[in-house]
Amino acid sequence: MHVAIITHNVFPGDGQGRVNYELARYCLMRGATVTLFCDKLDLTLREMGASWVPLHTGLLGEAVDLYKVWRFRQKVDRVIATMDHMFDVILGCGVVMRFPHTINAVHFVHGTWMRSPYHPAQQHRDWRARYQGLFTRLNAAWELETFAQAQCIVAVSDMVRDELMAIGVPPERIEVIVNGVDLEEFHPGRADRTRLGLPEGVPLALFVGDIRSPIKNLDGVLHALQQVPGLHVAVAGKLPGSPYPALAEQLGVADRVHFLGFRRDIASLMRAVDFFVLPSRRDSCPLVLLEAMASGLPVVVSRQVGTANLVGQAGFVIDSPEDHEALAQAMGALARDPDLRQQMGLAARAVAEQHSWDQMANQYAALFERLTGKTFPLPALYAV
């Protein structure tokens, strides 16, 4: 089995890049030959035996995302046309090629995002919003071209599956494979709050994500916090340009909101808090949700989070991200009730244990075998 994976990044520090890293690692462990067509690569995979075809888009690609996407597609189409006969499986990730391929793994659907009321072009009229509008419109057109060339489409959540159908992808061409989580890095336990710069002796929630745009809905968390006296919230995310410290001051909750900036110790932070909150306005398949659940944390999410259907007894799902009252009720219930937190935390870990990286990758491997009629040299690590 020779597998080609085509994507911009393959390394653990990147969301989609982490998914591709784990898939490539698993295929190598199963004895497959793996060739990676990408810009940035964790060289550990080369040490494991993977081949790398570098596809760089230069300084302009680093600076302008639209150029990067366009130029990368051009390079992939030109290179893969001379090599496609070598591969049993060609897997592309989103808008990376127009060439016929076996599988396209979709983490984001531009065609539905374009119509969202939360899109920057729907909310603002400055040059940044106009650029985002152009970026989305072009990607929406390009993704239709790309998906038409894929034998099978993998959606990373039920929400992505529904969005793919909304832009015209036939349901019989779609498989759902949810992203995974590292169950060893993210596990239940207790970390020292003081060492992490967190307050002791108070109920503490954690928010992780982009805090420079409204899409993750930190503003909703801050408004809800007004109704939950005594609860503190730790916020991990890049601070420069964020409007939310000022909003916390304006709402009178700044003394209970702890802006931590960008952090690499998210696993430790998760072991130091009481629950996790992510009431996003749109979030296809956030890795951080499964990471929180693997850490044994109860979770509060909105139904606009693509994997909200996994939560079940592990937390609360808010129907509307704009319902601050419902969000406050969920946060308040967890802040007040340690027994409820323990019960939901156990359920969260049990869910996460069904979604390890190897279990995810094994589903892809089974799909590869079904589509090609070929088998991996070494046996599966998990039953499908």
Beta strands, then each sheet from edge to edge (+ up, - down):
strand 1: 2-6
strand 2: 9-10
strand 3: 33-38
strand 4: 40-41
strand 5: 51-54
strand 6: 89-93
strand 7: 101-106
strand 8: 150-155
strand 9: 174-176
strand 10: 204-208
strand 11: 232-236
strand 12: 257-261
strand 13: 275-278
strand 14: 299-302
strand 15: 315-318
sheet 1: 5+ 3+ 1+ 6+ 7+ 8+ 9+
sheet 2: 2+ 4+
sheet 3: 12+ 11+ 10+ 13+ 14+ 15+
end
